[in-house]
């Protein structure tokens, strides 16, 4: 917990430094996006101390760009514990945009809390959590949410359909270049690898074969 608190204080220090660096330019205050990016450097480690801080009323002293950045961060790393302070912000912060953002996120986190509670009751999710395997947990939890959230399969199907459409559109040209040696499934798998390379860690193999080898 001390590490999380230390990271959170360091994030606030980073923001203060950004403010001081721009002190000479009145029009160059940090944006909510910049503040959110600073918070996100610490990923989920600072969520709990931030929520605790907001719960103590620190948001009353924050300017809108800082609070907007915090809300942006919590949209990724917030938990049900953030609902109460976000409700408070939504009702009492004197900037309409921040009120709306806080209320919307509070509503979302409240809904997610119910979904999480239900998903944790699914045996496959429980087994995955016990395994400690990141890939197994992610897959089981996604499938768990798919069972609970009626909108999840619809959105997943839309993404899948667009991927298949792009693969189908690309296949005729690829089929001719490959002289029929590739299937559309091969193209679809390659497309997924390209689009999500940053996530999957798959490296491009375009230059893996040397062209100057002699037969």
N, C-alpha and C positions, 0 to 999 in steps of 0.2 A: 504493500500500500504506500510505503514511503517513496518507492520508485515512481509510482503513478503520481503522487503529489508533487514530487520533484519535477517530473516531466511537465506537469500542468503549470507549475510556477515558471518553468523555463519557457513554455509557450507564451505565457503572459509577458515575460521579459522580452522575448523576441518581438512581440507586438509593440511594446513600449519603445524598443529600439527603432522600429520602423517609423513610429510616430515622431521620434526625436530627429531621425534622419531627414524628415520632411518638414520639420518645424519652420523652416524659412519660407515655405511655399504654402500659403493658406489654402489654395485650391487643390493641394495634393495630399489630402488626408487618405489614409488607407481605405480600400474598398472592402466590402463584406467578403468578396471573393478572395482577396489577398489574406484576410484574417482566417477565413475557412481553410485555406491552403496551409497556413502555418499550423493550425490545430491538427490538420490531417497528417502532417509529418509524423505525429506521434501515434497515429493509427488509433486503436481502441484503448490504449493505456490511460488516457487522460479523461475518459468519459465519466468515470465515477467521481473523481474530485471536481470536475466541472459541474456535474449535476448537483453535487453537494453544495458547491459554491453558489450556484443559482438559487438553490433552495433556501440559502441563508439571506437572499436578497441582494447579492452583488450586482445583479442586472440593473438595479435602480441607479447605479453610478456609471453604467456603461453607456457609451454613445451608440447610436443605431448601427454604425458600420461594424463595431465590435460584436454587438449582440447578434446582428445578422449573420456574421461569420460563425458564431457559436451555434446558432440554430442550423446553419448549413452543415456544420460538423456533426451535430446531433442527428441530422436526417440520415446519416450513415451509421453512426455509432451509439445513438441514443437507445435507452431502454425504458421500460415502463416506469422506472423511478423518476424519469424526466417529465412525466405527464403533469404532475402537480405544479412544479415551477413554471412549466410552459403555459399552463392554464392561467396562472397568476400574471405572467407576462402578457398573455393574450388579452387579459381584462384590464390591465393597469398601465402598460407601457405607453407613453404619450406619442407614439408614432404609428400611424395606421398600418403601414406595410409590415412592420414588425409584429403588430397585433395579429394580423392575418396569418403570417408565416408561423407564429407560435401556436395559434389555435389549430391550424391545419396539421402541424406536426404532432401536437398533443392528441388530436383525433386519430391520426395514423398509428401512433405508438400504443394508444389504448386498444386499438383493433389488433395490432400485432401481438400484444400481450396475451390476448385470448387465443390467437392462433398458435403461439409458442406453447402455451399451456396444453393445448390439445395435441400438438405435434409430439410433445415429449411423452405422451401416453402411448404412442405407436411403438410396438416391440422392435421393429427394424431400426428406428431412431435410437431407442435405448441401447440396443446392441452396438450400434455404430459409435455412440458416445463412449461406451465402455471400452471399445477397441482402441480409441485414441488415434485412429488412422484418419488423416485429414481428408483424403479423397473419399473414403467410405462415409465419413460424417457428412460431407458436403452433398454427396449423392442421395443418401438416405433422408437428409433434412429437406432437400429440394422435392423429393418424391412425397415426403410427408406433407409439405405445404400444398403440393398438387392435389392431395386428397381432401384438404381442408378448405382451400381457397378456390371457389368456383371460377374465378377470373384467371387463375394461374394457367390451367391447361389451354384456355383460349389465347392468352398472350404467347405461350410457348408455341402453339400451333401456328400463329401468325409469323413468328420468327422462322420456324421450320419451313413454312411454305415459301417465304421470300428467299431462303437459302437454296431450296430446291429449284425455284424459278431462275435464280442467277446461274446455278449450275447447268440447268437445261439450256439456257440461252448461250452459255459459253461452250457447251459440249460439241456442237457441229464443227467449229473451227479447230478445237483441240483434237477431235477425232481425226480430222484430215491431217493435222500436223503429226499426230502419233501413228498414222497409218493403221488405225483400228486397233491399236495395242492397249488402249485404255477404255474402261467402262465409265458410265456416268457416275457410278458409285465412287470410283477412283477420283474423279473430278470433285465430287461433293466433299469427300474426306480431305482433299487438298485445300479446298476452299475454306473449310472450317479451320484447318491448321493455319492458313494465312490470316484469316480474320481475327483469330484469337491467339496469335503467336506470342504476344506479350504475356498472356495468362498461362498458356500451356507450356511455354518455354521451348517450343519446337523451333529449331534453327533451320534456315533456308538451306536447301541442298542444291540450289541452282548451279553453284560452281564447284560441286564436290567431285565432278569427273573431269579430269584433265583432258584437254583437246590436243595436246602435243605428244601423246604417247604413240610410239611406232608399233604397228601390228607385228 
